[in-house]
Amino acid sequence: MEKKLLILPKVGFGDLKFGADKKEVEAYFGAPQETETLEIEEEEDDVEVWSYWDDGHAVYFEKEVNDVCTNFETDNEEATLFGEKVMGKGAEAIVSLMKANGYNEFETEEEDPDEIIYFFHDANLQFVFESGELVLVSWAVDMDEEGKVRWP
């Protein structure tokens, strides 16, 4: 099966939707190259991360919500968002793309002089730029104001 590398805000990654269980993720991406459990501060339950280093993806499973997929990350150069390949683009191009698709509000956080993160909270998307170029996209399932998951 050819994997579609479509970044779908609040929905999923290609044909793989948020809420997929581990068997569904493994059927889509194969066995992970590495798994890691993260202990998140102020969270009751841990998060398990499946990394696919060769493909440039990571899949996050939250134990608090039935141990299903709630977040993706990719740095794959073939990944597309709203029909455009995005890796390597500058912040201005990404902001324009997001605005053209109805996501106008964002915040930025400077990690160091060469790394800036753009947060589009209404899309549950974050973009990591290093030396002015997009190097990583992370996106998550939609949640309401009380933190209740809105599955796609």
Beta strands, then each sheet from edge to edge (+ up, - down):
strand 1: 6-8
strand 2: 12-13
strand 3: 16-17
strand 4: 34-38
strand 5: 47-52
strand 6: 57-62
strand 7: 68-74
strand 8: 80-81
strand 9: 84-85
strand 10: 107-112
strand 11: 115-120
strand 12: 125-130
strand 13: 133-140
strand 14: 142-143
strand 15: 149-150
sheet 1: 3+ 2- 1+ 8+ 9-
sheet 2: 4+ 5- 6+ 7- 13+ 12- 11+ 10-
sheet 3: 14+ 15-
end
